Every structure is written in structure tokens, then in C-alpha cells.
Amino acid sequence: MQQAAMLPAWRTPRSAGHDAGAFHAPPRVPGYRLLRHIGSGRRTAAWLAFDLNRRADVVLKLEAAPGASLERDCVIAARVQGPHLVHVHGHGRTAQWSFVAMEHVAGGDLAQRMRSPVGREEALALFTQGARALAQLHRQRLVHRDVKPANFLLRGDGSLVLADFGLVAEQGSVDPAFAEGAIVGTPAYVAPEQLQGAPAAPAADVYSLGVLLYEMLCGRPPFPGETLMEICSQHLLAQPAPLPAEHADLQPLLDRMLCKEVQYRLPDGDAVLGLIGQRCRRDPE
């Protein structure tokens, strides 16, 4: 099976010979001074750049014209704006490139943060911000479909933002990639129904966020495996080990997020926030 999702371009370095990232000199994009190449994807390259109009650093994502996937990012960004979604400042074209200028998030991503232990209160704070980001998308009937630590970025103040809208889909839509046997999403975090070609639904993002919460609390994913088949089989059939005793109060929340049957799972980001709110009212800090 082919994995459809890729790491965001500005965090996926490739070899210098890769087509989108093979630059002998910085590309010329009017209004920006390109500082350094910081990553490449299958069709895109990303540069840290200085926006001459805003007088600030941005991430400039480039794609060989006409750049349909970047234009999709811009359409999505125009529909959703929020404190926990990465800001897209603008887009345009040159003779060679389509480009998108987005917020430069200097604090790295959550995957990097999770290489060291994450304390309970920090984990809950990050998790809550992640749920707020998903709620913003879900209210617009959009599904992210690739919720994972590498797609959450940390600002300098520690706040969390969701990035990479390359796999976002309208709620209820069916991805043609399934016809080619692709996995739409990242195997370690993908919801069971995504493996079976179900229409896009916010509950799939809820499942992925639940996997992320489990990993932050336990220091390991709920469904580890050495092979793609092993990981996918666990998503479909296995139950994760219970949370450690010190996190037992969070087990009901996690159970509602990791339920295999979609009809019994929390349906969207707002439902997750509602359950978090109930917990806070019962157990004020």
C-alpha cells in the first residue's frame, strides 16, 4: 500500500538532486528575499524568506507552476482562520513558481518536543489546543485527515498551531486515492475507517488526536509495530493498553476518542472540548 500523506515540506529535507529542491541558487520571488532552503516534498520546496513588505521572516513554499496543491492550501486557509491554525499571509505566481507565504513558527514541531518526556499538565494543555484547532476546521465541514505530532507547530510562546492542509477534505467526500490502494494519512495515527475507504469525517481526526494524547501521556504510541501491516491491523482490531494509574481519570475521555466504531466515538473537535470542559468543572485546578 502507498502512503498518501507526506511530512510538511518545510520539515522534510531531501537530497539536493530532488527535482523541487534542487536549487543551485535561491529562486527569485518578487517581494521576498530567500534566506535558506529548509526542506522539500514530492512537488514542493520550502525556504525561510524575508518578506520585504511585512518586514518579517516567513516560510515560502514553492511549487512548479501552475502549483495546484499550493492553491488548494490557500483556498483552505481563506476559509479557516484561528489562533491555533497556521497563518497564511499570501500567495502568487512567477513564471516558474507558484508560492505561498506562511507564518514562520520558530519553536519546532510537537514531534520534536515529544522526543523528551511531556508532563501531564503540559500534555493536557497541548492536547486542548489541538482540539481547538480541529474544532475550527470541523465547524467549516472540513477534515484534516493527517493529525500527527509533526503537523502541530509550536510558536515561541509555547502555543500550538495546526499546519499542513494538503490532505484536508470536505466532510463526506471520498478520496480517489483509495482506488489505488493508498493510505490517506499517516499509519501510526490513522483512524480505522480511513484504512477502509470511508468518507471523510471529523471523527477520524478525533481518533488521531486520541492516539497523540496517549503517546504524550505514556511516552509510546498505543499501536506500535515493525511493519505497516502490523500497525494497520492494530488500528482495526486491537485495544490499547490502559493508561497508567496516575492518568486513570483520563481513561473515559481516551476511550471515547479511540473507539473503533465511529458511531460511538466523539464526533468532532467541539465534542472533545465539551468533554474536557466537563472534566475541568468536576476537578478545578
N, C-alpha and C positions, 0 to 999 in steps of 0.2 A: 504494500500500500504506500501511496505517496502522501507526504505531509504537505498540506496546502499552506500552512502558516509559516512565516519566517520571522526571525528576530527583527525588530525595527532597524532600519538601515543605518541609523547613526550609531548603533551599538553592535554591528555585525561586520567586523573587519574582514576583508577578503584579500586575496593576493593582488599584487599590482597589475597582473595580467588580466584581471577580470574586466569585462567589457565596460560596465558602468563606472567602475572605479579606477580604470587605468588612465591616470592623468599624468602627463609629463610636466604640466604647468597648470596652475589654478584656472578653471574656466572663467570666462568673463560674463558677469551678470550685472547689468546696469543697476546702480543704486546700492551695490554691496561690494565690500572688499573681502574676498575669501582669504581666510587665515590658514586653515589646515584641514586636510581631508581626515574625517573621523570615522568613516565607515561606508560599507557598501552592501546592497542587497542584490537580488537577482536582476532587477531592472533599474535600480536607483543607486545614487551615491549621495553622501551627506558631508557637508562641510560646516565647520564653525566659521561664521562670517560676521562682519561688522556692518550693520545696517546704517548707511550714511544719512538717512532721513531721521530714523528714530534715535540715532547716536547710541546704539546698544548692540551687544552681541546677540546673534540669533543662530539657530540651526537652519541651514539652507539645504533642502532636499531637492536633488536634481534627477530628472528622468529624460531620456532622449525623447525629443518631440515626436508625436503630439502629447505624450505623457498622460494617458488616460487614468492611470491609477492615482496619480497625484491630484488630478482634477476631482476624482472621487473623494479624496481626503478633504479637499476644500469644500465640497458640497456638504459633507457630513459636518465639518466644523462650523459652517454657516448656520446649520440647524440647531446645534447644541453649543451652548456656552455655559460655563460654570466654574466655580473656584477649584474644582477637583478634576477638571479636564484640561489637557494641554492647550495653550492658546496658539492659534494660527493667525499670524499677523497679515499675511497677504500671499498672493501668487501671481504668476505671469509666465511669459514665454520669451525666449530669444530664438534666433534662427536654428539653434542646435538643441535647446533645452526647454522643457517645462520645469518650473520650480515652485516650491512652497517655502515660505519663511515662517518658522515656528519658534515658539518660546525656547530659549536656551535654559534648560533645567540643570543646574550645576551640581546637584547633590548626588548624582548617580541614580541607579535604579534599585528597586526593592530586592532583586536577586542578589545584588552585591551586598546589601545590608544583611540579608539572611545568611550570608556565609559565616556570620558570628551569631551567637545566641541572641534571641529577641525576648526581652522580658514581657511578662503578661500584660502589664498596662500599656506598654508601647505597642504590643501586638494588637490589642483591642482598639487603640487609637488609630492605628494604620488600617485595620480592618473596617472600622466605621467610616473612615474617609473613602475607602474603596467602595463601600456600599453606597455612599452618597454619589460618587461618580457614576456608578451603574444606574442608580435611580434617575439621574439626569438623562442618560441615554434612553432608558426604558420608557420614560414619560413621552418621548418622541417616537415611540414604537420602533426603536432601533435595538439591535442585539449586537454586542461587541464580538462574541464568538472566539476570542483569544485572550481571555483573562488569565494572567500569569504574572509572577513577580517581575519579569523583565519588561513588562508593559506598564508597570507603575513606576513613575519617576518621583524623586524627592527633591523638592526645592531647598534652597539654602536655609529656610526657616523650619525645615522638617516636615512641611505639609506635603501631601501626596497628590499626584495628578495621574490620571489615566491617559495613555498615549496609544498611538498606532491604530488608526481606524481602517486599515487596509482590508480587514475581513468583516467589517460591520455590514449587517444585512437588515432589511426591513423585516419586522416581525411577520411570521407566516410564510416567508419566502423559502424556496428550496434551492440550494446551491447546485449548479450543474456539475461541479467538481466531483460530486458523489457518483455520477455516472462513470467517472474514470477511476473509481476506487480510491479517491483521495480521502485523507482525514482532514477535515476543516477544523483547525485548532491545533493545540499542542498536546501530544499524547498524555503527558503527566497530569494535565489539568482538564482534559476534555470530558464533557458530560456523556453518559451512556447513550442518550438518544442522538447525540451528534455522530456517534460511531455507526448509527443505523439509518442515517439519511433523513432524520425527522426535520420538518420545517423549523426555521429559526424561531426561538422562543427565549424570552428573558430568563426563564428558569434554568437554562443551560449556563448562563453567566453566574447565576446564584450557586450552582453546583461547583463551578470552577473557583469561585471566591471561597466556598467552604473548604475546598482542598487546600487553598492558600492559607486559610486560618489554621487548619490542622497542622500544616507544615511549620508555621510560625510558633505554635504552642508546643509542638513535640520535637522540633528540630529535625524532622524527617517527613517525607511525603506519606500519605495514607496508603498509597498503592505503589510500592517500589517494584522494580523489575529489571531484569537484564536485557529483555528483548521487547520490541514493540508489541508483539502478540501477548506476552505475559502482562504488560501494563494494561492493554486494552481489555483483556479478559477479566482483570480485576475490577475495572470500572463497570463492566457489565454484570458481574456476578458476586464479587467479594464484598464483605463488610469490613470497614477499617477497625483496627484495634481501638478499644475505648480510650478516651483521654486519660492522662494521669490524674490521680486523686485530687491534686491541687486545682485542676481545671474542671472537675466533675460538674460544677454548676453550669458550664457552657455546653455540656453534652446534649441537652434538648435542642438548643439552637443549631448545633452542628448536625444532629440527626435530621432536622427539618431541611437543612441545606444539601445534605449528601444522600437524600432518599433516592433510590433508583427509579421509583415510579414518579413520573413528573406530576401526576395529579395530586400527590401528597407532599410534594416539595414546596417550599416557599416560592411564590410565583415570580417575584421581581425584587429589584433593589429597595423599593419602598416597603415591601413586606419585611425584608430583613431589618431595615431601620426601625420599623414598628416593633419588632420583637426585641431588638436591642433596647429601645426606649422602655418597654415593659420591664426588662431586667433592671435598668437603671432606677426606675421608680420603686422597685421592690428592694433594691440594695444600693441606696445612695452612697456616694463616696464622701 
